Structure formats: C-alpha cells, structure tokens
C-alpha cells in the first residue's frame, strides 16, 4: 500500500459538501422557499389597499433573488464538473479543504435561510458572494494557472524536440 495523499480524504467530503450546497440552492429556489425569504424582508404597507407597491417590491426582490440563485447554481455546477472531470482541483489539498469549509458553511447558511426564514438579502449580500462566487473564482484561477503551466511545458517539449531538426535542416553558414 502506497502513501495516501491528504487530498484523497478531502475529495469525498468536497463532493458531498458540493451536493448538499446544490440541494440547498434547489430547495431555496422552490416557490415556497423563495416566498418565505422574500416575505421575511418585505412587508405590505399599511396604506396600500390593492397591494400594488408590495407586489412591485416583491417582484423586484424575486427577480434579484432568482438571478443570484441561478448564478450560484451555475457556479456550483461548474465546480462539480471541474472536480469530476479530473482537472487540477481534485489533486489540490488546499483547494479541497477550502471548498469543504466554504461549501459546508454555505450548506449550513442555506438551511438556516430555508428553515429559519432568513431574509433574501442575507443570501444576495453575503451567502452568494462568500459561498458560491469566491470558490468559483478560486477554482477558475487555479485551473487557468495550471493550464498556463501545462501549455508552457508543452511548448518547451516541442522546442526541445524540434530544435535539433531545425539545426540540421538549416545549418549555420560561415
């Protein structure tokens, strides 16, 4: 048996935390979950008999909440795809640990939002940025850095292979 890398312990935990985070996001996007979070923030005004002002505020909040939820789901799905496709992030123990902590926190905060009736502004202003956007940016930056290094290594290998051939084909003239 070979030595185990610490990243191997974080991969299943990261996968489970990402799935739980996605489950929380999908739970929150349901009509009841969304309505409870919005109604915790927006109250009907006293002097609005036909609720036009309330409906305007509710629709604006619903649109903002829907867009934040859609982006959060997209970011989590990208991370899940990047992890399962076997890119670099699966072998980075630091990124896996960071992802487990952030997505675990995101799952906890989302379930508080669903079951405790937290305001949708808590999601739009904090939970989305810390638990969805930040890990997405870290994942993309790490993938880009590793891709750049791999392309650089590929060009160096091609140059090392082609340089002797070029020197033979075009000898120096004295």
C-alpha positions, 0 to 999 in steps of 0.5 A: 500500500502506497502513501495516501495523499491528504487530498484523497480524504478531502475529495469525498467530503468536497463532493458531498459538501458540493451536493448538499450546497446544490440541494440547498440552492434547489430547495431555496429556489422552490416557490415556497422557499423563495416566498418565505425569504422574500416575505421575511424582508418585505412587508405590505404597507399599511396604506396600500389597499390593492397591494400594488407597491408590495407586489412591485417590491416583491417582484423586484426582490424575486427577480434579484433573488432568482438571478443570484440563485441561478448564478450560484447554481451555475457556479456550483455546477461548474465546480462539480464538473471541474472536480469530476472531470479530473482537472487540477482541483481534485489533486489540490489539498488546499483547494479541497479543504477550502471548498469543504469549509466554504461549501459546508458553511454555505450548506449550513447558511442555506438551511438556516435561510430555508428553515429559519426564514432568513431574509433574501438579502442575507443570501444576495449580500453575503451567502452568494458572494462568500459561498458560491462566487469566491470558490468559483473564482478560486477554482477558475484561477487555479485551473487557468494557472495550471493550464498556463503551466501545462501549455508552457511545458508543452511548448518547451517539449516541442522546442526541445524536440524540434530544435535539433531538426531545425539545426540540421535542416538549416545549418549555420553558414560561415 
